[in-house]
């Protein structure tokens, strides 16, 4: 299938009837003669944005290096710097937004470098709600089931991945008991590459992506992080730079995993896998992305279309993740879509784009 055919398929996917669209959602774009494409938005900075939270076609948040958080409410025409005061030394790698005013951001790193902050006023003020005090912990990603319940994950501490839980929208956090977590493999860890190493679907299901160990694994919890089961994936690991970097589930059954080897001089065969049984088993994509990918998202209202992004391009699948074709060669680290077809991507050198 040619790139042109892929673009046409993407156009069809994005302009399909939006039966599940919420009341007040933006109307579907007309196809015309143009195919959907990433349109860069001037963020006014050159920091790397590995954290992204799409709210709608008009509103989005990005978070990145040097403690930077930006917010737009006009489709990316203007970005407001809403970085927390005194955060310049922090590395933000994940952000989750409930709307255009409320968001929770994760800073990563060893010991006290791992922190969670929350805003309720569009970033005008921030409150630190968690600061890691365990020198052995290193938090990678966070996610929410709804506006109240969420999780954050750390690399293994004393042999198991550590999970934080909140039931008040990220205002307070507690470490969950580790008894329900399978033992970690030697060298196994998560990747704080694009905020998608920990994801949810529905009110109770969560999935955690790993690499570095003998096998790249996906761990699944059906009870909001209390107990977990582990499944091997065919994505190569056995090296600190290889594994599953990002996950996306369109419901509690159908999932996509992407990853590979993040080193630019290393090949990434079998860089995508799919699951149709809630992550219990994974199958290599018949035609995977051609290189390492760090972000993935399902396209809204399609059931079978998804985008994956990485430093060398964007790939599209229209068959649930079984085959992929490159549709753009720009560099992005993460990608996110909203029910009103607001698809955003962000990455290095201040790159932020919206699918037009």
N, C-alpha and C positions, 0 to 999 in steps of 0.2 A: 504494500500500500504506500503510495507516494505521500510526501509531506503535504502536497496540495490536497489530496484526498483526506488526510488527517485533519487539516484545517477546516475542510468542509464538514467533516464529522463533528468537530468541536463546535462549529457554528450551529449545526443541527441540534447538538446536545444542549447548547445554551439557549436556543430559541424554541425548544420543545414546550408544549403546554405545561404550565406550572400549576398542576392541580393541587399540589400540597402547599402552595405559597400562602403565607399568612396574610391576613387582612391588612391592607395598606402597603403591601410590598410594591416595589417599582414594577412597572409593566415590562414584559419581555422585550428585548431590543429587536428591531427589525433586521433581517439578514442583509438586504441590499446586495451590493457587490463586494463588500469588504468582509473578510474573515476575521474572527476574533484574534487579538494579538495583545501582547503586553505593551502598555504605554507607560514609560518611565515618568515618575512624578518627582519634582525637585524637592528633596528633603532638606536642602540647605546645609548638609553636613557630610563628612566622609567616613563616619564610623560604620562599623559592621553591624547590621541588624539581623541577628539570629532569632530574635523574639518577635512574633507577629500575632496580633489578635484582630481579625476582621469582624466588624460589627454589622456593617451594611455596605452598600455601594458608596455611601457618602462618608461613613465613619470607620476609622481603623486606628490601631495603636501599633507602634513598633518600639522595640527595646534592644539595646546593644551595648557595645563597649563604651568605656569612659562614663559609665553610669547614665547613659542617655536614654530618655524616653520621649517619643514624639507622638502627637495625636492630631488627626485631621477630622473635620466634620463637614468638609465640602468636596469630598471625592479626591483628595490629594492635591488640590490647587494650592492650598496653604497648609503648612504644618506648624504646630505650636510646640515649642520645647517645654515639656512639663517634667523635666528630670528632677528627681528628688534632691533637695539640697544636701551637699556634702557627700554625694554618691560618686564622685568622679573616679575613685579608685575601684569601683565595683564593676563586675562584668555581668550585665543582664543577658540571660540566654532564653528566657521564656516569659511570656506575658499572657494572661487570660483576662478577657474583658466581658463584663456582663451587659454593658451598654456604652454609650459615649462618655459617661461620667464615672463609672465604677470599674476598676481594674485591679488586678493583683499581679505583681511582677516578682520574678525570682532572680537573685544574684547567685552565681555559682563560684565554687572554689573550696579550698581546704579550710577546715575550721570555721572561724567567724566570718570568712568571706562569703559563705553560704547564708543568704538572708531572704526573707519574704517581706515585701512592703505592699500596702493597700492604699488606694485613693477612692474617695467617694464624691469628689468635686472636680473631676476632669483633670486631675494632676496638680491643682492649685496647692494642695497639701497632701502629704503622705505620712502614713503611720507604719513604723516597723513592727510587724506582728510575730516575727520569728527570727532568731539569730542562732545559728548552730554553735554549740559549745563543745562538741566532740571532735577532737583533732583528726580522728579517723574517718569522719563522714565528709562526703563531697556530694552536694545535691545537684541534680542534672535537669530535672523537668518537673512541671506541675500541671495539674488538670482539674477540671470540675465536672461533676455530674449534673449540677444545677446551680442555682445562685447561692446555695448554702453549703453543699457538701463537695469537698474536693480532697485531692491527694497530692503529695510531692514525694519524690523518690531520691534516695541517696545511693551511691555506689556501695558495695557490700561493706558492712561493719561486723567484725567478728564472724565472718563466714556467710552472712545473708544480706540481701538488699534491705535497706531500711526505708520504711514508709511513714510519712507524716500524714495526719488527717485533720481536716477542719469540718465543723458543722455549722459555722456561723459566717460563711462567705470569706474566709481567710483572715478574719480578725484575730483568731487564736488557733494554735496548732498543738497537736500532741503526737508523740511517737507511738505507733501501733506495736503491739507485741509481735516479736519475731517468730513465734512458734509456728505460725501458719505459712512461713516462707520457706521454699525449698533451699537447700544448700547451694551456694554459688560455686561455679567452677573456678579453678585456679586462673587468675588473671581476668576474670569476667567483670564487666562494668557496663554502665550506660554511657551514651554519647550526648553531651550537651551541645548538639550541633544545630538544632532548629526547633527546639521546643516540642518535639513530637515523639520522644522516647517513652512517654507515659500518656495514654489517651483513654477516653471513655466513650461508651455508647449506652444511652438509656440511664436508668436511675441507679444501677448497681454494678455494672460490668466495667472492668478496667483491664488494660493490657500494658505490659512493660517490655521494652525492647533491650536486648543486650548484645554485646560483642566482646572480643578480646579473649574469650575462653576457647576451649576446644571446639565448641559448637555455638553458632549464633542462635540465641533462643528468644522465644516470646513467652512471657509469663502472663497468666490470666487469673483474674479474681472476679467472682460473681457475687461477692458480699462486701463491696466497697473497701477492699484492701485487707480484710482480716485473714483470709486464706488464699493461697495461690497454687496453681499447677503450672509446670514448665513443659514446653514443647520445643524440640529442635526444629530449626528451619534449614533450608538448603543454601541460604546465603553464606558465603565463605567467612570463616572467622580464624581462630588459631593464630591471631596476631593482634597486638594492641590497637592497630589502625583499621581492623576489619570487623564487620558485623552488621546487625540491623540498626539503622540510624533513625528510622521514622516509621510510624504506623498510622493507618487510618481505617476505621470501621464505620461502614454506612448504616449498620444495625448491629445487633449483638451476635450476628452470625458471619457476615461477609467482611473480610479484612484484607488489606494490602500491606506488605512490608517491603521497604526499600532500604538500600544501604550499599555495601561494597567496601572498598579500600579508599580512605579519604586522601591518600597521598597521590599527587598529580602524576607521578611517574609510574604508578602501579595500575595494572588492569583491574577491572571489577566485573568478572564474569558472574552470572546468576545474581544480578543486582536487585532483583525483585522476586517476590513470592506471593502467593494468594492462599487464603483459607476460606472454606465455606462451612466450617463447623466451630465457630467461635474461637479459633486459634488452637484447636487441639492438634490439627495436622496442617502442614504447609506444603505447597507444590511450587516448584520453580516456574516462573513465567516462561512460556514457550518462546517468546521473543522479548527479552528483558530490555531495559534501558541500556544504552551502550557504555555507560560509565557510572561512577559513584553518584548516588542521589541521597540527599539529606532531608528532603521534605516531600510530603505526599498529601493529597486531599481529594475527596470525592466531589465531583461536580453535582450541584443541587438538582433535584428533580429528574435525574437520569437513570439511576439504578445500576449503570454499568460503565460510566465514564469517570475518569479520574486524571489528575495531573501530578507528575513528579518533577521535582526541581533539584538542581545541583550546580556546582561551579561551571559546568560545561554546557548546560542547557535545560530545557523543559521538554518533557515527554508526555504524550497523551495515550491513554488507553480508552477504547470504547467497548471492550468486551470483559470488563470486570477485572482487569489486571493481567490477563493472559498474554496479550501482545501489546507492545509499546512502540511508538514512533516519535522521533524528535520533531518538535514544531517550533522551537526557538533555541538560539545558541547563547543567549545572555546568561550571566552568572547570578544565581539566586540560591539562598540557603534554606528558605522555608516558604510555605504557601498555605493559604487558607481561603475558604469560600463561605458565603452566607446564603440563607434561603432566598434572598432577592437577587441572586446571581452576582453578588459582589465578591469577585475573586481577586486576591491580593498576593503579591510576592515581595520578599525583601532579601537583602544580602549585603555583600561587601561594598565598600566605598560609598556608603549612603544610599545604595540602590533600593528604591521602592517602586513598585509598578502595580497598576490595576489592569485587569483584562478588559479590553474595550471591544 
